[in-house]
Every structure is written in C-alpha cells, then in structure tokens.
C-alpha cells in the first residue's frame, strides 16, 4: 500500500515541538494542528509561541474533538506521556502513524501497548533548543529527527510516507539502520550531558573547556553503555568517542532540558533518566554510582524548588 500523509497532529509545543511546528504549518496549513486542552489551549490561542522572531498561532484541536490524523508527533515530557496518549486517542484511525520525540528508551514500548505495533514507528531527536516563556531562537538546520522501523535495511511504506513529509516541510531527518541502537546512543549521551549540566549548573560549553565536567559525563555514559551491552545493544567506547566530537559543536551557552527545568522551577525528567538507569542496572547486574548521585542530587534541587528545603 502506498501511504500518503496529509493530516498531521503535534502534541507538545516545547523545545522539541517548535522544531517541527513552523515548517509543518507553512507546508500543510490547516491540515496541521496542535493538540491542547484546558489552560494550555487558552494560553496558546492568546499568546501563541514565538520561534526565531515570528509569533505563531497554530490551529488548535482539543483532545475531546474527534479528528483523525495520518501522523501524530508526540513532543511532551516523559512524565506527561500517559496523559498525551489519552489526549490523542480521538485522533488515531486505522492508518495513523505515531512518532515519539521523547527522551528515554521505552516510549515506543508504551505506545505499542496502548495503540498497537502497526501504529508506531521509532524515533529520537538530536538537537539543542532553549525555550523560555514561549520563545525559542535556534538554527532550524542544527539538529535533526532520526526515525524508522526497528531495522531499516529496506524502507517500508510507513517510513517512506514520513520521509516524504519531512522532505516537503524541509525538516532535517535521518533514517537509522538500527533504531534501537540509535535510541540508546541518544539516551547515553543525554544521561552524560544533560544530568552533568543540571547537577553542576553549567551549560553545554563546559564540555569544551573542563576536564572535570567531562569526567562526570563520560563516567555516566559508560554506565549506560554497560547496561546496553547486557541488553544486546552494541554501544561502547567508539560511540562515546563519536559523542566526544559532537558535544564540541553544541553552542557554548545552550543548556540541556533538565537544567532549564530546574532553573524555571519545573519538574524534571530525572525519574526517566537517572532513576531508570539505576533500576535497569540492578536488573542486569551493572553498578551505576554516577546515576545514583545524579538522581539524588537533582531530586534535592527539585525539593529546594518545591520549598521543602
């Protein structure tokens, strides 16, 4: 079957969502919409979001409205995935495809449990966007979405249909041959970079100038790589070396999401990041002292933000 995607829904208009929304709206117009309800819908309708100096008021569809989409992009925080799955239920039809843009390594599994394997492709993002008070300024060609079936030696009709969307909308993408390895590579990098910056209160640029910041980053990445190896995913020193080069290209002042959340007094994704690593480490017999420290350290910052300290 030759698929063609014409109707696209996005849930989550934060740092990941704004990477897609302006270009999808310019290409698909009213056939692209943002799913939002309650106060969030009111805020988006009143204020919109400002991306690279342009204020956008995208079409908004409430979760209660039945409006089938051909493609749904999920760009919420990890702790909001359950709510997002409930909110998109009225948009999933027989041929709807779902792409999760979330951090972590288990969102596809959760989506498959709810909607079925026939609706879910694998995806992850490699980009760095700072968003504050509904405003984001970034290079739209620095970073890309990686997506595909679990294995992509040949491209399925599903993959080709999504590929056409990103090409039409001029959105950088890459189809990885081994998507599970790619997702774990991203997770490993996130654990090392995101949590080091959050715990120490430093930007990505710290890895360009500080051997001490890199000590935390690399030790944490090795914990994740060791767990991945136990799970049959070939991740190790070569991938860490590759990321050592990539991290040098991230704009110096950019801050990862966990640090942005802490500074804004918002909840973080620390449960999905460090706590999950610790739990997986116990399951497969890998010690994770760096991630234990990250978990308890960042939870302490959250308690401070909550007024408990």
C-alpha positions in Angstrom: 0.0 0.0 0.0 1.3 3.4 -0.9 0.7 5.7 2.0 0.4 9.5 1.8 0.3 11.6 4.9 -1.9 14.8 4.6 -3.1 15.4 8.2 -0.6 15.9 10.9 -1.1 16.5 14.7 1.5 17.6 17.2 1.1 17.3 20.9 3.7 19.2 23.0 4.8 22.6 21.8 8.0 22.9 23.8 11.6 22.7 22.7 11.0 19.6 20.6 7.7 20.7 19.2 8.8 24.1 17.9 11.5 22.3 15.8 8.6 21.0 13.7 5.6 23.2 14.1 6.5 26.3 11.9 7.7 24.3 9.0 4.8 21.8 9.1 2.3 24.7 9.4 3.8 26.5 6.4 3.6 23.3 4.4 0.3 21.8 5.5 -1.6 24.9 6.7 -4.9 23.9 8.3 -4.1 20.2 7.8 -1.6 20.6 10.6 -2.7 21.3 14.2 -1.5 21.3 17.8 -3.5 19.2 20.3 -4.1 21.0 23.5 -6.8 21.4 26.0 -7.7 23.5 29.1 -5.5 26.3 30.2 -2.7 25.3 27.8 -5.1 25.7 24.9 -6.2 29.2 26.1 -2.5 30.2 26.5 -1.6 29.1 23.0 -4.6 30.7 21.5 -3.9 34.0 23.3 -0.1 34.2 23.2 1.0 31.7 20.6 4.6 30.8 20.5 7.5 32.9 19.1 10.0 31.0 17.1 13.0 32.8 15.6 11.3 36.1 15.9 8.0 35.1 14.4 4.9 34.7 16.6 2.8 31.7 15.5 -0.8 30.9 16.4 -1.2 27.4 15.1 -4.6 25.6 14.7 -5.6 24.0 18.0 -7.6 20.9 18.4 -8.9 19.8 21.8 -8.4 16.2 23.0 -12.2 15.8 23.1 -12.7 16.6 19.4 -12.7 13.6 17.0 -10.3 14.5 14.2 -8.3 11.7 12.7 -4.6 12.3 11.8 -2.4 10.5 9.4 0.7 11.3 11.5 0.9 12.2 15.2 4.1 13.6 16.7 4.4 13.4 20.5 6.8 16.0 21.9 5.8 16.2 25.6 8.0 15.5 28.7 8.4 11.9 29.7 6.2 12.3 32.8 3.3 13.5 30.5 3.3 10.6 28.1 0.3 8.8 29.7 -1.8 11.9 29.5 -0.6 12.5 25.9 -1.7 9.0 24.9 -5.1 9.7 26.4 -5.3 13.1 24.6 -4.6 11.7 21.1 -7.0 8.8 21.4 -9.6 10.5 19.3 -7.1 11.2 16.5 -5.9 7.6 16.0 -7.5 6.0 13.0 -6.9 2.7 11.1 -3.8 4.0 9.3 -2.5 6.6 11.8 1.3 6.6 12.4 2.7 7.8 15.7 6.3 9.2 16.3 7.5 9.7 19.9 10.1 12.5 20.2 10.6 11.8 23.9 13.9 11.3 25.7 14.3 7.8 27.2 14.3 4.3 25.8 10.7 3.0 26.5 8.2 5.4 25.0 7.7 3.3 21.9 7.0 0.2 24.0 4.4 2.1 26.0 2.8 3.4 22.8 2.7 -0.1 21.2 1.0 -1.4 24.4 -1.8 1.1 24.0 -2.2 1.6 20.2 -0.6 -1.5 18.7 2.6 -2.0 16.8 1.0 -1.2 13.4 0.7 2.5 14.5 4.2 3.1 16.0 7.5 4.0 14.4 10.7 4.5 16.3 12.2 8.0 16.6 14.6 10.2 18.6 15.9 13.8 18.3 19.4 15.1 18.2 19.1 18.9 18.7 19.6 21.6 21.3 16.9 24.3 21.7 16.5 26.6 24.6 12.8 27.7 25.1 11.8 30.2 27.7 8.4 31.9 28.2 7.0 30.6 24.9 10.0 31.9 22.9 12.8 30.0 21.1 15.6 31.1 18.8 17.6 28.5 17.1 19.2 27.3 13.8 16.5 25.1 12.3 19.1 23.1 10.5 21.2 22.4 13.5 19.9 19.0 14.6 17.5 16.5 13.1 15.0 13.8 13.7 16.0 10.2 13.4 13.3 7.7 12.7 12.3 4.4 11.1 11.2 0.9 11.8 13.2 -1.0 14.4 15.5 -2.2 11.5 15.8 -0.3 8.2 17.9 -2.2 5.7 15.0 -1.5 3.3 12.5 1.3 3.7 8.9 0.3 4.5 5.9 2.2 3.1 5.4 3.7 6.6 8.9 5.0 6.6 8.7 6.4 3.0 5.5 8.2 3.9 7.0 10.0 6.9 10.2 10.7 4.8 8.1 12.5 2.2 6.6 14.7 5.0 10.0 15.8 6.3 11.3 16.4 2.8 8.2 18.5 1.8 8.5 20.6 5.0 12.3 20.9 4.8 12.8 19.2 8.2 16.3 17.6 8.6 16.0 13.9 9.1 18.0 10.6 9.1 16.8 7.0 8.8 18.9 4.9 11.0 19.6 1.3 10.0 19.4 0.2 13.7 16.9 2.4 15.5 17.2 0.7 18.9 20.9 1.4 18.9 20.3 5.0 17.9 17.8 5.5 20.7 20.2 4.1 23.3 23.0 6.2 21.9 20.9 9.3 22.4 19.9 8.1 25.9 23.5 7.5 26.8 24.5 11.0 25.6 21.6 12.6 27.4 22.5 10.9 30.7 26.1 12.1 30.5 25.5 15.7 29.2 22.0 16.6 30.4 22.5 15.4 34.0 26.1 16.7 34.4 25.0 20.2 33.3 21.9 20.0 35.6 23.7 18.9 38.7 26.6 21.3 38.3 24.6 24.3 36.9 26.8 24.6 33.8 26.0 25.0 30.0 27.0 22.5 27.3 30.1 24.7 26.7 31.6 23.3 29.9 32.5 20.1 28.0 34.6 22.3 25.6 36.8 23.6 28.4 36.6 21.5 31.6 38.2 18.0 32.0 36.2 17.8 35.3 32.8 18.2 33.7 33.9 15.6 31.1 34.8 13.2 33.8 31.2 13.2 35.1 29.9 13.0 31.5 32.0 10.0 30.4 31.6 8.0 33.6 27.9 8.3 33.4 27.8 7.3 29.7 29.9 4.2 30.4 27.2 3.1 33.0 24.5 3.3 30.3 26.7 1.6 27.7 27.4 -1.3 30.1 23.6 -1.8 30.6 23.0 -1.6 26.8 25.6 -4.3 26.2 23.8 -6.6 28.7 20.6 -6.0 26.7 22.3 -7.0 23.5 22.8 -3.4 22.1 26.2 -2.7 20.7 27.1 0.5 22.5 30.5 1.3 23.8 33.8 3.3 23.6 33.5 4.0 19.9 30.1 5.7 20.3 31.4 7.6 23.3 34.4 8.8 21.2 31.9 9.9 18.5 29.9 11.9 21.0 33.1 13.5 22.4 33.4 15.2 19.0 29.7 16.0 18.6 29.5 17.8 22.0 32.2 20.2 20.9 29.8 21.5 18.2 26.9 22.4 20.5 26.6 26.2 21.0 28.5 27.1 24.1 25.7 28.8 26.1 23.0 26.3 25.3 21.5 24.5 28.4 20.0 21.0 28.3 16.4 20.4 29.3 16.9 19.3 32.8 18.9 22.4 33.7 16.3 24.6 32.0 13.6 22.9 34.1 15.5 23.3 37.4 16.1 27.0 36.7 12.5 27.5 35.8 11.3 25.7 38.9 9.6 23.0 36.9 9.6 19.2 37.4 12.4 17.4 35.6 12.6 14.1 33.8 15.1 12.7 36.3 12.9 9.6 37.0 13.1 8.6 33.3 16.8 9.5 33.2 18.9 8.6 36.2 16.3 6.5 38.2 15.6 4.3 35.2 19.3 3.7 34.7 19.7 2.7 38.3 16.8 0.3 38.1 18.0 -1.2 34.8 21.5 -1.6 36.3 20.1 -3.6 39.2 18.2 -5.8 36.8 21.2 -6.7 34.7 24.0 -6.5 37.4 25.7 -3.2 36.4 26.7 -0.8 39.1 25.5 2.8 38.5 27.1 5.1 41.2 27.1 8.2 38.9 23.5 7.9 38.0 22.6 7.3 41.7 24.3 10.5 42.5 22.6 12.3 39.7 19.2 11.1 40.8 19.6 12.1 44.5 21.3 15.3 43.7 18.8 16.5 41.2 15.9 15.4 43.4 17.4 17.5 46.1 17.3 20.5 43.7 13.6 19.8 43.0 12.8 19.7 46.7 14.5 23.0 47.1 12.4 24.4 44.2 9.3 22.9 45.9 10.1 24.8 49.1 10.8 21.6 51.1 14.4 22.8 51.7 
